[in-house]
């Protein structure tokens, strides 16, 4: 690429920015889906009531990245990377499912037949139990992810039309709080109620804890959002930043 002209340099920076943000988004969304099978006790960890899915620990990174993508690349930019991520998550689950069907090596079973305390341990059963989450969890995760992302991007742009270039925190936090209210319930309802063995009360309990964690995370990460904006604005340049944000507001930046 010829970078000798200002327009070419801006196009290159814009492309690099979208690539980096997309990579951060995809990696953290995929990790959150994989580790989300574990439910941990918040009481045991921090002395607070409730239980959380392990995936919510890194979802705040996805929130921030979504808002930054929306700020600079518009709703279309968010939807594009979200659809790509959903496809990659599906691919990852297919590959993981295939590995659970591979016959285990005898020596692998033998060297792992007891745990650190000398108790009998079936590593093949453990591997399948952890990684073979089931069709219900996969469907629930993907449905919740796509619904949440589309809702987040739509609410963000609606608030942007009201606030203009001001009040970044309002459109970022507001869109996250609305979208995650839906996401937190949908993923658990589909995965563990429709396809699983949870009661509706258990779904509501964990979804409630998940949501309030995300609520708190969205508020606490506001300084990170502003820091990211400052770094990106410095990287792009003031005039280029304004131009890209105008394109994003009109949804023509990607």
N, C-alpha and C positions, 0 to 999 in steps of 0.2 A: 504494500500500500504506500502510495506517495504521500508523505506527511509534510510536505513543504508549504502547503497552504493552510491558513487558519481553519477553513471548513473541513479539510481532511483530518487535521489534528483533533478537532472537536468530534468528528464522527468516530475516530479511533478511540478517544477517551470514553465516549458514550457507549461504544461497543464493549470496551473493557469493563466498564462499570456494570453494565447489565450482566456480563459473564460472571463477574465475581459475586455479585449479589445473588444471582441464580444458583451458583454453586453452593454458597452458604445456605440458601433456602432449601435446596434439594437434599443436601447432606443431613441437615438437622431434622427435616421432615421425615426422611427415611429412617434415621436412627430412632426418632420418637415412636414411629410405628412398630419398629422391631422390639424395643424395650418396653413398650406399653402393655405387654402381656402381664407384667408384674404389678401387683397391687401391694403397696407398702403402708405400714402404720405410721401416721404422722405423730401419734402419741408416743411411740417408741423412739422416734427420731428427735422430735422437738418438744414433746410434752403437750402437744395440742391435740384436740379431738379430731377424729376423722381418718379416712384412708384416701390415698391418691394413687393413680396409675403412674408408673415410673416415667412414662412418656411426657407428662406435663412438666417435668424438670427442665427440659430443653425447648418446649414449645414457645416460651417467651422469645427465644432467638428467632423463631419463625415469625412471631408477631412483628417484631421490630423490622425484620427484613421485608416483610410484606408491606409495611407502611412506607419504608424507604423506596421500594419498587414502585409503589403507587404514587409517591410524591414526584418521582422523576420519570416514570415510564407509563403512568396512568393505569386505568382499570384493565386495558388490553394487555399491558405488560405483566400484570399480576395473574390474569387468567391464563395467559400463554404458559408461564412457568409452572402454574398450578396443574394444568393438564399434563405437561411433561412429567412433573413429579408423580402424579397419579399413575401414569404409565410405567414409570421406573419402579414405583412401589409394587405395582402388580407383577412386574417382571421379577423383582427381588423375591417376592413371596412364592412365585412359581419355582424359581431356582432352589430356594430353601426347602420347599415341599419335596422337590425331587431328591434332594440330598437325604431326607429322612427315609426314603425308600431304598437307599443303597444298603446292601448287606454289610453289616459290621465285620471288621477283621477280628479273627479269634484272639490274636495277641492283644489287640486294643481292649477287648472286653476283659481279658485276663489281668492285664496290668492295672486296670481301673475297677477291679471287682470289689474293692473295699475303699471306704473313705479314710480321711486322716485319722479318725478314731478307731479304725479297724472294723467298722460296721459294714455289712453287705451293701453293695452299691451297684446298681444297674445303670451304667453310663449311657447305653443305647436308649433306655426308657427315659432317662433325664433329657437327653438330646431331643428326642421326639416330643416330649412334653413341653419343652421350652420353645422350640422353633416351629412345631406344627400347631399353630394357634387355632387353626380351623377356619372354614369358609365364612362362618358368621362374623368372626372378628375382622377378617380381611374386608368383607363387604361393609360392615359397620364403620370401619376406619376410613375407607375410601369415600363412602357416602358423606360422612361427617366432614371429612377434609375438604371435599369439593364444595359442599353446601356452605361451610364456614368461610372458605376463601372467596367464593362469589359474593356472599353477603358482606364480608369485610371490605372487599374492593368497591362494592356498590355504595355502602354507607359512607366510606371514606370520601368518595367523589361527591356524594350528596352534601356532606359537611363542607367539602372544599368549595362548592359553589356558594355556600353561605359565608365562609370565612375568608375566601380568597387565599392570599399567600400568608395570612396571619394565623395565629393560634394552631401551630402544628400539633401541639399536645392534645388539643380538643378533637381534631379529626382522627388522630392516631389512636388515642385512648378510647374515644367513642365508638369507632368502628370495631375495635378489638372486643370491647365489652358486649356489644350487640351480637357479633358473630360467634363469640365463644359461649354465649348463653345457649345458643342452638347446638354448637359443636359438642359441648360438654355432655349434653343429654343424649344427642342422637347416637354417638359412637357407642355409648354404654347400653342404650336401649336396644339397638339393633344387634350388637355383638353378644351381649350377655343376657338380655331378656327374650328377644325373639328367637335367637339361635342358641342361647345358653341356658343356664339353670339358676340365674339370679331371680330374686323376687323384685317386684316393682319398687318396693321400699328400699332395697339395697341399691338399685340403680339410682334412685333419687338421692340417697345418702352420699354415694361416691361422686355423683355428678355435681352435687351441691358443693362438696369440698373442693373438687377440681376447679369449679368455676370461681370460687372465692380466692383460690390460689392464683388463678390467671388474672383475676381482678387486681389483686395486690401487686402481682408481677408487672402488669401493664402500667400501674402508677409508678412503681419504683424504677422502672426502666426508662422513664421519660428523659432523665439526663443523658442516658446512653443514646437515645434517639436524636437529641440536639447535638451531641458530640459527633455522631455519624453525619448529620447534616453539615456541620461545620467543616469536617474533613472532606466531604464530597464537594462542597462548594469551593473549597480551596483547590481541590484537584481539578475541577472543571474550569474555574474562573467565574467571576461575577456575572458577566454578560451571558456567558454560555449557560450558567445555572438558571438564570431567568428565562432564557429561551427554552431550555429543556423542560422546565416546570410549566411553562405556557403550553408547550406541546402535550405534556402529560395531562394537563387540565382539559385540553381539547381531545385527548385520547388519540393523538396522532404521532406519538414519539417512538413507537415500535412498528 
